[in-house]
Amino acid sequence: MPRSFTIKVPCSSANIGPGFDVVGLALSIWLELRVKTDETIVGVPQNCEISYEGEGASDLPREADSNLITRTALYVLKCHDIRSFPATTFVHIVNPIPLGRGLGSSGAAVVAGVMLANSIGQFGLSKERMMDYCLMIERHPDNVTAAMMGGFVGSYLRELDPVDMDRKEIPLSEVLPEPAGGLDTGLRPPEPPYGIGHHIKFGWAKEVKAIAIIPNFELSTANSRSVLPKMYSAKDMIFNLQRLAVLTTALTRSPPDADLIYQAMQDKVHQPYRKTLIPGLTEILLSVTPKSHPGLLGICLSGAGPTILALATHNFDAIATEILARFSKEGVECAWKVLEPAYNGAEHIEE
């Protein structure tokens, strides 16, 4: 029988200052898949037809074995011995998440793809099991865990035995062929081990909102990671660990302690090294404080950047205006939004 359903996946911000590759926050910009199936229609490649609106609409592929969302879905289907979408599937993608801005657009796409396969295949996978498939594709758990589970989360990848390590380290090109190859490529990729990643959901004070300052240029995660050192001093690692230990509880307290949170969101592991990629980053991160802008709690780079995330309880316009002015001095135009945590994470809505 024909079906209609919607999948919604929130954007996410990783790191939140000191929590590099450890914490993520799901936020209220939603990638949507509006899906319809009709078994009476035949002749569509991979049984899947894609339409797209929103960010990246002019650039992203519409072929099911090339688009990240449907390629991910095909990977999960193939792990269940299904070679293509089992019924002609129409996927309309609505994407308001800016691409390459540090707001988890690729992580949201991977989560959406895994959920799409679970819904189409009617596998009944739990969110925890779907996370294993996500982590076969997106090896950093912070964004995908936040997007799937929702809220403010901490996560890690468990140590695997040698057999599982061999499976875990399958190159992306073997799991999701690039170029896409044909129907005989990757017919039965290995299923992921169980429990690759683990997470905990922290609390979040109801007063705290996130101001996202989104510059008008993209910065790939690969480029942003390329400037990071291979080794860190014990002093810098301890600096971050101390602050992260405080931050994960401080953000749960109501009313929030602005001075405590501001200091706890400082970082020495990734932000100082990314200043060469983001004009004025050092000055921007110092431009607003709880004393200069009441309502501000803390400021950080969102994920790999270039988006700046400012946590605040009020005075959003004044905080955003100051950061926008700093970017403007560097010749960078920005958009900005006030976002709230997406507490429930990814959702499937059957119509």
Contacts in CASP RR format, 6 or more apart in sequence:
PFRMAT RR
TARGET T0000
AUTHOR 0000-0000-0000
METHOD contacts of the structure
MODEL  1
MPRSFTIKVPCSSANIGPGFDVVGLALSIWLELRVKTDETIVGVPQNCEI
SYEGEGASDLPREADSNLITRTALYVLKCHDIRSFPATTFVHIVNPIPLG
RGLGSSGAAVVAGVMLANSIGQFGLSKERMMDYCLMIERHPDNVTAAMMG
GFVGSYLRELDPVDMDRKEIPLSEVLPEPAGGLDTGLRPPEPPYGIGHHI
KFGWAKEVKAIAIIPNFELSTANSRSVLPKMYSAKDMIFNLQRLAVLTTA
LTRSPPDADLIYQAMQDKVHQPYRKTLIPGLTEILLSVTPKSHPGLLGIC
LSGAGPTILALATHNFDAIATEILARFSKEGVECAWKVLEPAYNGAEHIE
E
2 36 0 8 1.000
2 37 0 8 1.000
2 38 0 8 1.000
2 39 0 8 1.000
3 35 0 8 1.000
3 36 0 8 1.000
3 37 0 8 1.000
3 350 0 8 1.000
4 34 0 8 1.000
4 35 0 8 1.000
4 36 0 8 1.000
4 37 0 8 1.000
4 350 0 8 1.000
4 351 0 8 1.000
5 35 0 8 1.000
5 119 0 8 1.000
5 348 0 8 1.000
5 349 0 8 1.000
5 350 0 8 1.000
5 351 0 8 1.000
6 32 0 8 1.000
6 33 0 8 1.000
6 34 0 8 1.000
6 35 0 8 1.000
6 348 0 8 1.000
6 349 0 8 1.000
6 351 0 8 1.000
7 32 0 8 1.000
7 33 0 8 1.000
7 35 0 8 1.000
7 112 0 8 1.000
7 113 0 8 1.000
7 115 0 8 1.000
7 116 0 8 1.000
7 119 0 8 1.000
7 346 0 8 1.000
7 347 0 8 1.000
7 348 0 8 1.000
7 349 0 8 1.000
8 30 0 8 1.000
8 31 0 8 1.000
8 32 0 8 1.000
8 346 0 8 1.000
8 347 0 8 1.000
8 349 0 8 1.000
9 30 0 8 1.000
9 31 0 8 1.000
9 32 0 8 1.000
9 108 0 8 1.000
9 109 0 8 1.000
9 111 0 8 1.000
9 112 0 8 1.000
9 115 0 8 1.000
9 147 0 8 1.000
9 148 0 8 1.000
9 345 0 8 1.000
9 346 0 8 1.000
9 347 0 8 1.000
10 26 0 8 1.000
10 27 0 8 1.000
10 28 0 8 1.000
10 29 0 8 1.000
10 30 0 8 1.000
10 31 0 8 1.000
10 108 0 8 1.000
10 146 0 8 1.000
10 147 0 8 1.000
10 150 0 8 1.000
10 342 0 8 1.000
10 345 0 8 1.000
10 346 0 8 1.000
11 26 0 8 1.000
11 27 0 8 1.000
11 28 0 8 1.000
11 29 0 8 1.000
11 30 0 8 1.000
11 31 0 8 1.000
11 97 0 8 1.000
11 103 0 8 1.000
11 104 0 8 1.000
11 105 0 8 1.000
11 108 0 8 1.000
11 147 0 8 1.000
12 24 0 8 1.000
12 25 0 8 1.000
12 26 0 8 1.000
12 27 0 8 1.000
12 103 0 8 1.000
12 104 0 8 1.000
12 107 0 8 1.000
12 108 0 8 1.000
12 142 0 8 1.000
12 143 0 8 1.000
12 146 0 8 1.000
12 147 0 8 1.000
13 24 0 8 1.000
13 25 0 8 1.000
13 27 0 8 1.000
13 102 0 8 1.000
13 103 0 8 1.000
13 104 0 8 1.000
13 146 0 8 1.000
13 210 0 8 1.000
13 212 0 8 1.000
13 302 0 8 1.000
13 303 0 8 1.000
13 307 0 8 1.000
13 309 0 8 1.000
14 21 0 8 1.000
14 23 0 8 1.000
14 24 0 8 1.000
14 25 0 8 1.000
14 102 0 8 1.000
14 104 0 8 1.000
14 140 0 8 1.000
14 142 0 8 1.000
14 143 0 8 1.000
14 146 0 8 1.000
14 302 0 8 1.000
14 303 0 8 1.000
14 304 0 8 1.000
15 21 0 8 1.000
15 22 0 8 1.000
15 23 0 8 1.000
15 24 0 8 1.000
15 142 0 8 1.000
15 267 0 8 1.000
15 270 0 8 1.000
15 300 0 8 1.000
15 301 0 8 1.000
15 302 0 8 1.000
15 303 0 8 1.000
16 23 0 8 1.000
16 24 0 8 1.000
16 25 0 8 1.000
16 152 0 8 1.000
16 247 0 8 1.000
16 265 0 8 1.000
16 300 0 8 1.000
16 309 0 8 1.000
17 243 0 8 1.000
17 247 0 8 1.000
17 265 0 8 1.000
17 266 0 8 1.000
17 267 0 8 1.000
17 271 0 8 1.000
17 300 0 8 1.000
17 301 0 8 1.000
18 239 0 8 1.000
18 240 0 8 1.000
18 241 0 8 1.000
18 243 0 8 1.000
18 244 0 8 1.000
18 247 0 8 1.000
18 264 0 8 1.000
18 265 0 8 1.000
18 266 0 8 1.000
18 267 0 8 1.000
18 269 0 8 1.000
19 240 0 8 1.000
19 244 0 8 1.000
19 247 0 8 1.000
19 267 0 8 1.000
19 269 0 8 1.000
20 240 0 8 1.000
20 267 0 8 1.000
20 269 0 8 1.000
20 270 0 8 1.000
21 140 0 8 1.000
21 142 0 8 1.000
22 142 0 8 1.000
22 154 0 8 1.000
22 155 0 8 1.000
22 156 0 8 1.000
22 244 0 8 1.000
23 142 0 8 1.000
23 152 0 8 1.000
23 153 0 8 1.000
23 154 0 8 1.000
23 155 0 8 1.000
23 202 0 8 1.000
23 244 0 8 1.000
23 248 0 8 1.000
24 142 0 8 1.000
24 143 0 8 1.000
24 145 0 8 1.000
24 146 0 8 1.000
24 152 0 8 1.000
24 153 0 8 1.000
24 154 0 8 1.000
24 155 0 8 1.000
25 146 0 8 1.000
25 151 0 8 1.000
25 152 0 8 1.000
25 153 0 8 1.000
25 210 0 8 1.000
25 341 0 8 1.000
26 146 0 8 1.000
26 147 0 8 1.000
26 149 0 8 1.000
26 150 0 8 1.000
26 151 0 8 1.000
26 152 0 8 1.000
26 153 0 8 1.000
26 341 0 8 1.000
26 342 0 8 1.000
26 343 0 8 1.000
26 345 0 8 1.000
27 103 0 8 1.000
27 210 0 8 1.000
27 212 0 8 1.000
27 339 0 8 1.000
27 340 0 8 1.000
27 341 0 8 1.000
27 342 0 8 1.000
28 339 0 8 1.000
28 340 0 8 1.000
28 341 0 8 1.000
28 342 0 8 1.000
29 96 0 8 1.000
29 97 0 8 1.000
29 103 0 8 1.000
29 337 0 8 1.000
29 339 0 8 1.000
30 96 0 8 1.000
30 97 0 8 1.000
30 342 0 8 1.000
31 93 0 8 1.000
31 94 0 8 1.000
31 95 0 8 1.000
31 96 0 8 1.000
31 97 0 8 1.000
31 105 0 8 1.000
31 108 0 8 1.000
31 109 0 8 1.000
31 112 0 8 1.000
32 93 0 8 1.000
32 94 0 8 1.000
32 95 0 8 1.000
33 69 0 8 1.000
33 91 0 8 1.000
33 92 0 8 1.000
33 93 0 8 1.000
33 94 0 8 1.000
33 112 0 8 1.000
33 113 0 8 1.000
33 116 0 8 1.000
34 91 0 8 1.000
34 92 0 8 1.000
34 94 0 8 1.000
35 89 0 8 1.000
35 90 0 8 1.000
35 91 0 8 1.000
35 92 0 8 1.000
35 116 0 8 1.000
35 119 0 8 1.000
35 120 0 8 1.000
36 89 0 8 1.000
36 90 0 8 1.000
37 87 0 8 1.000
37 88 0 8 1.000
37 89 0 8 1.000
37 90 0 8 1.000
37 120 0 8 1.000
38 87 0 8 1.000
38 88 0 8 1.000
38 90 0 8 1.000
39 87 0 8 1.000
39 88 0 8 1.000
40 88 0 8 1.000
41 88 0 8 1.000
42 88 0 8 1.000
43 88 0 8 1.000
44 88 0 8 1.000
45 63 0 8 1.000
45 64 0 8 1.000
45 65 0 8 1.000
46 63 0 8 1.000
46 64 0 8 1.000
46 65 0 8 1.000
46 70 0 8 1.000
46 74 0 8 1.000
46 84 0 8 1.000
46 85 0 8 1.000
47 64 0 8 1.000
47 84 0 8 1.000
47 85 0 8 1.000
47 86 0 8 1.000
47 87 0 8 1.000
47 88 0 8 1.000
47 89 0 8 1.000
48 64 0 8 1.000
48 70 0 8 1.000
48 84 0 8 1.000
48 85 0 8 1.000
48 88 0 8 1.000
48 89 0 8 1.000
48 90 0 8 1.000
48 91 0 8 1.000
49 64 0 8 1.000
49 88 0 8 1.000
49 89 0 8 1.000
49 90 0 8 1.000
49 91 0 8 1.000
50 62 0 8 1.000
50 63 0 8 1.000
50 64 0 8 1.000
50 67 0 8 1.000
50 70 0 8 1.000
50 91 0 8 1.000
50 92 0 8 1.000
50 93 0 8 1.000
51 62 0 8 1.000
51 90 0 8 1.000
51 91 0 8 1.000
51 92 0 8 1.000
51 93 0 8 1.000
52 60 0 8 1.000
52 62 0 8 1.000
52 92 0 8 1.000
52 93 0 8 1.000
52 95 0 8 1.000
53 92 0 8 1.000
53 93 0 8 1.000
53 94 0 8 1.000
53 95 0 8 1.000
54 94 0 8 1.000
54 95 0 8 1.000
54 96 0 8 1.000
55 95 0 8 1.000
55 96 0 8 1.000
55 97 0 8 1.000
55 98 0 8 1.000
55 99 0 8 1.000
55 105 0 8 1.000
56 95 0 8 1.000
56 99 0 8 1.000
57 95 0 8 1.000
60 67 0 8 1.000
61 67 0 8 1.000
63 180 0 8 1.000
64 70 0 8 1.000
64 71 0 8 1.000
64 74 0 8 1.000
64 84 0 8 1.000
64 85 0 8 1.000
65 71 0 8 1.000
65 74 0 8 1.000
65 177 0 8 1.000
65 180 0 8 1.000
65 181 0 8 1.000
65 182 0 8 1.000
66 179 0 8 1.000
66 180 0 8 1.000
68 106 0 8 1.000
68 109 0 8 1.000
68 110 0 8 1.000
68 176 0 8 1.000
69 91 0 8 1.000
69 93 0 8 1.000
69 109 0 8 1.000
69 110 0 8 1.000
69 112 0 8 1.000
69 113 0 8 1.000
69 116 0 8 1.000
70 91 0 8 1.000
70 113 0 8 1.000
70 116 0 8 1.000
71 176 0 8 1.000
71 180 0 8 1.000
72 109 0 8 1.000
72 110 0 8 1.000
72 112 0 8 1.000
72 113 0 8 1.000
72 114 0 8 1.000
72 116 0 8 1.000
72 117 0 8 1.000
72 133 0 8 1.000
72 137 0 8 1.000
72 176 0 8 1.000
73 85 0 8 1.000
73 113 0 8 1.000
73 114 0 8 1.000
73 116 0 8 1.000
73 117 0 8 1.000
73 120 0 8 1.000
74 84 0 8 1.000
74 85 0 8 1.000
74 117 0 8 1.000
75 117 0 8 1.000
75 133 0 8 1.000
75 136 0 8 1.000
75 137 0 8 1.000
75 175 0 8 1.000
75 176 0 8 1.000
75 189 0 8 1.000
76 113 0 8 1.000
76 114 0 8 1.000
76 117 0 8 1.000
76 118 0 8 1.000
76 123 0 8 1.000
76 133 0 8 1.000
77 83 0 8 1.000
77 84 0 8 1.000
77 85 0 8 1.000
77 86 0 8 1.000
77 117 0 8 1.000
77 120 0 8 1.000
77 121 0 8 1.000
78 186 0 8 1.000
78 187 0 8 1.000
78 188 0 8 1.000
78 189 0 8 1.000
79 133 0 8 1.000
79 188 0 8 1.000
79 189 0 8 1.000
79 190 0 8 1.000
79 191 0 8 1.000
79 192 0 8 1.000
80 121 0 8 1.000
80 123 0 8 1.000
81 188 0 8 1.000
82 121 0 8 1.000
83 183 0 8 1.000
83 187 0 8 1.000
84 183 0 8 1.000
85 120 0 8 1.000
86 120 0 8 1.000
86 121 0 8 1.000
87 120 0 8 1.000
89 120 0 8 1.000
91 116 0 8 1.000
95 105 0 8 1.000
97 103 0 8 1.000
97 104 0 8 1.000
97 105 0 8 1.000
97 108 0 8 1.000
98 105 0 8 1.000
98 214 0 8 1.000
98 307 0 8 1.000
99 105 0 8 1.000
99 218 0 8 1.000
100 106 0 8 1.000
100 218 0 8 1.000
100 219 0 8 1.000
100 220 0 8 1.000
100 221 0 8 1.000
100 305 0 8 1.000
101 214 0 8 1.000
101 215 0 8 1.000
101 218 0 8 1.000
101 219 0 8 1.000
101 302 0 8 1.000
101 305 0 8 1.000
101 306 0 8 1.000
101 307 0 8 1.000
102 219 0 8 1.000
102 221 0 8 1.000
102 302 0 8 1.000
102 303 0 8 1.000
102 304 0 8 1.000
102 305 0 8 1.000
102 306 0 8 1.000
102 307 0 8 1.000
103 212 0 8 1.000
103 214 0 8 1.000
103 302 0 8 1.000
103 307 0 8 1.000
104 143 0 8 1.000
104 147 0 8 1.000
104 303 0 8 1.000
106 138 0 8 1.000
106 143 0 8 1.000
106 221 0 8 1.000
107 134 0 8 1.000
107 138 0 8 1.000
107 143 0 8 1.000
107 144 0 8 1.000
107 147 0 8 1.000
108 143 0 8 1.000
108 147 0 8 1.000
110 134 0 8 1.000
110 137 0 8 1.000
110 138 0 8 1.000
110 144 0 8 1.000
111 130 0 8 1.000
111 134 0 8 1.000
111 144 0 8 1.000
111 147 0 8 1.000
111 148 0 8 1.000
111 346 0 8 1.000
112 346 0 8 1.000
114 130 0 8 1.000
114 133 0 8 1.000
114 134 0 8 1.000
115 130 0 8 1.000
115 346 0 8 1.000
115 348 0 8 1.000
117 123 0 8 1.000
117 133 0 8 1.000
118 124 0 8 1.000
118 125 0 8 1.000
118 130 0 8 1.000
118 348 0 8 1.000
119 348 0 8 1.000
125 133 0 8 1.000
127 148 0 8 1.000
127 149 0 8 1.000
127 346 0 8 1.000
128 195 0 8 1.000
129 194 0 8 1.000
130 148 0 8 1.000
131 141 0 8 1.000
131 144 0 8 1.000
131 145 0 8 1.000
131 148 0 8 1.000
131 149 0 8 1.000
131 195 0 8 1.000
131 196 0 8 1.000
131 197 0 8 1.000
131 199 0 8 1.000
132 192 0 8 1.000
132 193 0 8 1.000
132 194 0 8 1.000
132 195 0 8 1.000
132 196 0 8 1.000
132 197 0 8 1.000
133 192 0 8 1.000
134 144 0 8 1.000
134 148 0 8 1.000
135 141 0 8 1.000
135 144 0 8 1.000
135 157 0 8 1.000
135 192 0 8 1.000
135 196 0 8 1.000
135 197 0 8 1.000
136 168 0 8 1.000
136 170 0 8 1.000
136 175 0 8 1.000
136 192 0 8 1.000
136 196 0 8 1.000
137 172 0 8 1.000
137 175 0 8 1.000
137 176 0 8 1.000
138 144 0 8 1.000
139 157 0 8 1.000
141 155 0 8 1.000
141 156 0 8 1.000
141 157 0 8 1.000
141 197 0 8 1.000
141 199 0 8 1.000
142 153 0 8 1.000
142 154 0 8 1.000
142 155 0 8 1.000
143 303 0 8 1.000
145 153 0 8 1.000
145 154 0 8 1.000
145 155 0 8 1.000
145 197 0 8 1.000
145 199 0 8 1.000
146 152 0 8 1.000
146 153 0 8 1.000
146 345 0 8 1.000
147 345 0 8 1.000
147 346 0 8 1.000
148 345 0 8 1.000
148 346 0 8 1.000
149 199 0 8 1.000
149 201 0 8 1.000
149 345 0 8 1.000
150 201 0 8 1.000
150 341 0 8 1.000
150 342 0 8 1.000
150 343 0 8 1.000
150 344 0 8 1.000
150 345 0 8 1.000
150 346 0 8 1.000
151 201 0 8 1.000
151 202 0 8 1.000
151 203 0 8 1.000
151 204 0 8 1.000
151 341 0 8 1.000
151 342 0 8 1.000
151 343 0 8 1.000
151 345 0 8 1.000
152 201 0 8 1.000
152 202 0 8 1.000
152 203 0 8 1.000
152 204 0 8 1.000
152 248 0 8 1.000
152 251 0 8 1.000
152 341 0 8 1.000
153 199 0 8 1.000
153 200 0 8 1.000
153 201 0 8 1.000
153 202 0 8 1.000
154 199 0 8 1.000
154 200 0 8 1.000
154 201 0 8 1.000
154 202 0 8 1.000
154 248 0 8 1.000
155 197 0 8 1.000
155 198 0 8 1.000
155 199 0 8 1.000
155 200 0 8 1.000
156 197 0 8 1.000
156 198 0 8 1.000
156 199 0 8 1.000
157 196 0 8 1.000
157 197 0 8 1.000
158 195 0 8 1.000
158 196 0 8 1.000
158 197 0 8 1.000
158 198 0 8 1.000
160 168 0 8 1.000
160 193 0 8 1.000
160 196 0 8 1.000
164 193 0 8 1.000
167 190 0 8 1.000
167 192 0 8 1.000
167 193 0 8 1.000
168 192 0 8 1.000
168 193 0 8 1.000
168 196 0 8 1.000
170 189 0 8 1.000
170 190 0 8 1.000
172 178 0 8 1.000
174 186 0 8 1.000
174 189 0 8 1.000
175 189 0 8 1.000
177 185 0 8 1.000
177 186 0 8 1.000
202 248 0 8 1.000
202 249 0 8 1.000
202 251 0 8 1.000
202 252 0 8 1.000
203 251 0 8 1.000
203 252 0 8 1.000
204 251 0 8 1.000
204 252 0 8 1.000
204 341 0 8 1.000
204 343 0 8 1.000
205 251 0 8 1.000
205 252 0 8 1.000
205 253 0 8 1.000
205 254 0 8 1.000
205 255 0 8 1.000
205 256 0 8 1.000
206 254 0 8 1.000
207 254 0 8 1.000
207 255 0 8 1.000
207 256 0 8 1.000
207 313 0 8 1.000
208 251 0 8 1.000
208 256 0 8 1.000
208 297 0 8 1.000
208 311 0 8 1.000
208 312 0 8 1.000
208 313 0 8 1.000
209 311 0 8 1.000
209 312 0 8 1.000
209 313 0 8 1.000
209 316 0 8 1.000
209 338 0 8 1.000
209 339 0 8 1.000
209 340 0 8 1.000
210 309 0 8 1.000
210 310 0 8 1.000
210 311 0 8 1.000
210 312 0 8 1.000
210 338 0 8 1.000
210 339 0 8 1.000
210 340 0 8 1.000
210 341 0 8 1.000
211 309 0 8 1.000
211 310 0 8 1.000
211 311 0 8 1.000
211 312 0 8 1.000
211 316 0 8 1.000
211 319 0 8 1.000
211 320 0 8 1.000
211 323 0 8 1.000
211 336 0 8 1.000
211 337 0 8 1.000
211 338 0 8 1.000
211 339 0 8 1.000
212 302 0 8 1.000
212 307 0 8 1.000
212 308 0 8 1.000
212 309 0 8 1.000
212 336 0 8 1.000
212 337 0 8 1.000
212 338 0 8 1.000
212 339 0 8 1.000
213 307 0 8 1.000
213 308 0 8 1.000
213 309 0 8 1.000
213 310 0 8 1.000
213 320 0 8 1.000
213 323 0 8 1.000
213 324 0 8 1.000
213 327 0 8 1.000
213 334 0 8 1.000
213 336 0 8 1.000
214 307 0 8 1.000
214 334 0 8 1.000
214 335 0 8 1.000
214 336 0 8 1.000
214 337 0 8 1.000
215 278 0 8 1.000
215 306 0 8 1.000
215 307 0 8 1.000
215 327 0 8 1.000
215 332 0 8 1.000
215 333 0 8 1.000
215 334 0 8 1.000
216 332 0 8 1.000
216 333 0 8 1.000
216 334 0 8 1.000
216 335 0 8 1.000
217 306 0 8 1.000
217 332 0 8 1.000
218 306 0 8 1.000
219 277 0 8 1.000
219 278 0 8 1.000
219 304 0 8 1.000
219 305 0 8 1.000
219 306 0 8 1.000
220 304 0 8 1.000
221 304 0 8 1.000
223 277 0 8 1.000
224 274 0 8 1.000
224 277 0 8 1.000
224 304 0 8 1.000
224 305 0 8 1.000
225 304 0 8 1.000
227 273 0 8 1.000
227 274 0 8 1.000
227 276 0 8 1.000
227 277 0 8 1.000
228 269 0 8 1.000
228 270 0 8 1.000
228 273 0 8 1.000
228 274 0 8 1.000
229 273 0 8 1.000
232 269 0 8 1.000
236 268 0 8 1.000
236 269 0 8 1.000
237 269 0 8 1.000
239 266 0 8 1.000
239 268 0 8 1.000
240 267 0 8 1.000
240 268 0 8 1.000
240 269 0 8 1.000
243 263 0 8 1.000
243 264 0 8 1.000
243 265 0 8 1.000
243 266 0 8 1.000
243 267 0 8 1.000
244 264 0 8 1.000
246 260 0 8 1.000
246 264 0 8 1.000
247 261 0 8 1.000
247 264 0 8 1.000
247 265 0 8 1.000
250 256 0 8 1.000
250 257 0 8 1.000
250 260 0 8 1.000
250 261 0 8 1.000
250 264 0 8 1.000
251 261 0 8 1.000
251 311 0 8 1.000
255 313 0 8 1.000
256 297 0 8 1.000
256 313 0 8 1.000
258 290 0 8 1.000
258 295 0 8 1.000
258 296 0 8 1.000
258 297 0 8 1.000
258 298 0 8 1.000
259 290 0 8 1.000
261 297 0 8 1.000
261 298 0 8 1.000
261 311 0 8 1.000
262 289 0 8 1.000
262 290 0 8 1.000
262 296 0 8 1.000
262 297 0 8 1.000
262 298 0 8 1.000
262 299 0 8 1.000
265 297 0 8 1.000
265 298 0 8 1.000
265 299 0 8 1.000
265 300 0 8 1.000
265 311 0 8 1.000
267 300 0 8 1.000
270 301 0 8 1.000
271 281 0 8 1.000
271 285 0 8 1.000
271 300 0 8 1.000
271 301 0 8 1.000
272 282 0 8 1.000
274 281 0 8 1.000
274 301 0 8 1.000
274 304 0 8 1.000
274 305 0 8 1.000
275 281 0 8 1.000
275 282 0 8 1.000
277 306 0 8 1.000
278 301 0 8 1.000
278 305 0 8 1.000
278 306 0 8 1.000
279 327 0 8 1.000
279 330 0 8 1.000
279 331 0 8 1.000
279 332 0 8 1.000
280 326 0 8 1.000
280 327 0 8 1.000
280 330 0 8 1.000
281 301 0 8 1.000
283 326 0 8 1.000
284 299 0 8 1.000
284 308 0 8 1.000
284 323 0 8 1.000
284 326 0 8 1.000
284 327 0 8 1.000
285 299 0 8 1.000
285 300 0 8 1.000
285 301 0 8 1.000
285 308 0 8 1.000
287 322 0 8 1.000
287 323 0 8 1.000
287 326 0 8 1.000
288 296 0 8 1.000
288 299 0 8 1.000
288 310 0 8 1.000
288 319 0 8 1.000
288 322 0 8 1.000
288 323 0 8 1.000
289 296 0 8 1.000
290 296 0 8 1.000
290 297 0 8 1.000
290 298 0 8 1.000
292 322 0 8 1.000
293 315 0 8 1.000
293 318 0 8 1.000
293 319 0 8 1.000
293 322 0 8 1.000
294 314 0 8 1.000
294 315 0 8 1.000
295 312 0 8 1.000
295 313 0 8 1.000
295 314 0 8 1.000
295 315 0 8 1.000
295 319 0 8 1.000
296 310 0 8 1.000
296 311 0 8 1.000
296 312 0 8 1.000
296 315 0 8 1.000
296 319 0 8 1.000
297 311 0 8 1.000
297 312 0 8 1.000
297 313 0 8 1.000
298 310 0 8 1.000
298 311 0 8 1.000
298 312 0 8 1.000
299 308 0 8 1.000
299 309 0 8 1.000
299 310 0 8 1.000
299 311 0 8 1.000
299 323 0 8 1.000
300 308 0 8 1.000
300 309 0 8 1.000
301 307 0 8 1.000
301 308 0 8 1.000
301 309 0 8 1.000
302 308 0 8 1.000
302 309 0 8 1.000
308 323 0 8 1.000
310 319 0 8 1.000
310 320 0 8 1.000
310 323 0 8 1.000
312 319 0 8 1.000
316 338 0 8 1.000
320 336 0 8 1.000
323 334 0 8 1.000
323 336 0 8 1.000
324 334 0 8 1.000
324 336 0 8 1.000
327 333 0 8 1.000
327 334 0 8 1.000
END
